[in-house]
Structure formats: C-alpha cells, structure tokens
C-alpha cells in the first residue's frame, strides 16, 4: 500500500472519530493573546478616577484642603535612571532632564495657579532634579525635599518593593494641608502607582486627592498640564 493511501486512510479515520488535528498557533500568536489578556486584566483592575466639574473643582481648590500630586513635567527621555549605578542625586547631569516642553508645562501650571488664585501651602518634592526643577519653574520655590518620594534603585520592582514605596508615600498623601491651602507634591510615576494602583500618565499629569484625616484619601480628579488654564 502506498504511503499516500496510508496517510489518506489515517486522515479519514481521525475525522470520523472527531479527532481531526486543530491548527497550531504560532509562538507570536500565543504571545499576542497573553499580552491581550494581561492588558484586559490591567484595564479591569484599574481604579477609576471621577472627572469633577471644572467650575466646582476650581471652587473647591480655592477653599483648600487638597493634596495635588504631580508627576514631574516632561523630560527629554523616559528611562529608569534610578537603576543606573552612575546616577547621583547630587548631580543633575547624571539624571533625566526636563525638556523644553516640560519647562513650558511647568510655567503654564504655575501661571494658572496664580491667575486662578489657587492657594498653595507646602510644596514637597523628591530629591531628583526633574522634580524640584518642575517646582521651581512652576512656583518659583519648593518647601522641602523628601526622600520618601524617591524611586527605589531598581528598574523592576518586586511586591515587597511596591509595598515599601506605598508605606513611604502614604503619610504624605493622607496628611491634611495647612488650613486654607493645598499641598503640592511633585513626585514620580511608580511612587504614585504603588499607593493608588493608578499609573500617572503622561508626565506632568496631576491627581487631586482629598485626605479624610483618618489615614486615607479620596481621588477627586486628574488634570493634564494643559487643562489647568481651563478651570
């Protein structure tokens, strides 16, 4: 019996038994499906942020009592410089730098706060240059540098690292501002995400938090750099 006839008879037998071979997916197809599933999980687990009415949000901010957490303004490059062993917190040349766009964003944020009379009390920044320089360009000053806003020196974080960053930053997010003012915090993406589960994107975005005085807070809204002037 020829090989061709044997193969044909085998195929017919498998088909009649419902065992016909399913098409094989390529490694790339499997990878794409895995990525899609991961993205769907991330999307479904991502906390929602309520978009407040602009006029009521501005009125609330003028009354004070909020934590305004900024991710620093846009930098020339976006990479994990904290994992570079040559990076030094004392040397801005070894760190990511604000781009011209980031400097403009900072100026626009500061002008909006001034023109709309949004009261600012403390301005807390990380020890990274892009953080305190965002404060300088926006507000002309900062109140204190706080190492609890710094990255841990790794590119990839374990659950323990994330828990430590959350433990570090939560007291800053839950401390009520001085009466009649808002506290401005200028930090980084991973730090905010560790405490809220929300990745702050793009650079320069701000989240408005209302601390309840009981070691917790509510996220009221987020605002892009270009939106402050439209409040």
Secondary structure, DSSP 8 states (H G I E B T S, - for coil): --HHHHHHHHHHHHHHTT--------HHHHHHHHHHHHHHHHHHHS-------HHHHHHHHHH---EEEEE---BS--S-GGG-TT--TT-GGGS--B-HHHHHHHHHHHHHHHHTT--EEEEEE-SSHHHHHHHHHHHS--SEE-GGGS--S-SS--HHHHHHHHHHHHHHHHS--STT-EEEEEE-HHHHHHHHS----STT-EEEEEE-SSS-EEEEEEE-GGGGGG-
